[in-house]
Amino acid sequence: MVSKELKIRNSQGLHARPATLLVRVASSFKSSISIEYNDKAANAKSLIGILSLGINKDSTVNIVIKGSDEEKALENICELINNLE
């Protein structure tokens, strides 16, 4: 298992477009990937789950990944989140 805290810098937070990008990246991996925010967790492969967290700009989220490709998944997700506009 790997995890990392990341700050959401996108001006709109994780709204529909960036959440869709996150789902696409997460779905390309075999590992189980969750995103935690405000004591709630959602499957990062579920658009509805991510949107239900209501993640705003400057929020800190924790990405938790378990599985055979967890390191690569974490690298790709961190890159995506850090480059969202």
N, C-alpha and C positions, 0 to 999 in steps of 0.2 A: 504494500500500500504506500502511495505517495500523496502528499497534500501540499498545498501552497495557498497563502493568502494573497489576494490581488485587489488592487483598488480600481474601481470602474471610473475611467476618466471621460468616457463618452458623454457629451452634453445632455443627452436624453436618457442616460442610464441604459439598462438592458431592455429596450423596447423591442418591438416586433422584428425590425430588420437585423440588428446585431444579435438578437436571440436566435433568429433563424440561422445566421452564420455559425453561431456556437453549436447549435443542434447538428448542423452539417458536419462540422469538424468532429464533434464528439461521436456521432454515429459512424464515422469511418474507422473507429477502433473497436476491438473486441472487449476491452476492459469495461467494467462498470464505472461510470463517471457521475459524480453528484456535485451539486453546487449548494453551498450552505450560506444562509443569510438570515440574520435576526432569529436565531434558534430554530430555523426551518430548513429543510433540505428538499431538493428536487432533483430528479433524474435529468442530467444535462442533455439527454437525448430526446427530451420531451419539451416541445415549444410551450405548451400550456403550463407545464410544471415550472419552467423558468419564468414565464410571464406572471404566474401566480405569486412569485416571491416579491414582486414590486421593487426591483433593484434600481435605485436612483443614482445619479451622478455623485461621485465621491464616496460611494458606499464601498465597504470592504467585504469581499466574499471569500469563502474558502472552497477551493476545488479539491475534491477527494477522489482518487482514482485507484482501483484495485483490478489487477489482471496482468496478463502476459505482456501487453504492450504499454504498460502504465507510464514508463519514462518518456516514450515518444509522444504519447497522448498529452502528458503534462506540458511538454515542450511546445507542442503545436497550439494548445489551448492558451497557454501564457502568451505566446506570440500574438494570437488573435486578439485577446482581451487588451493587451498593451498597445495594440495598433488600431483599436476601434476609434472611429471619428463620429 
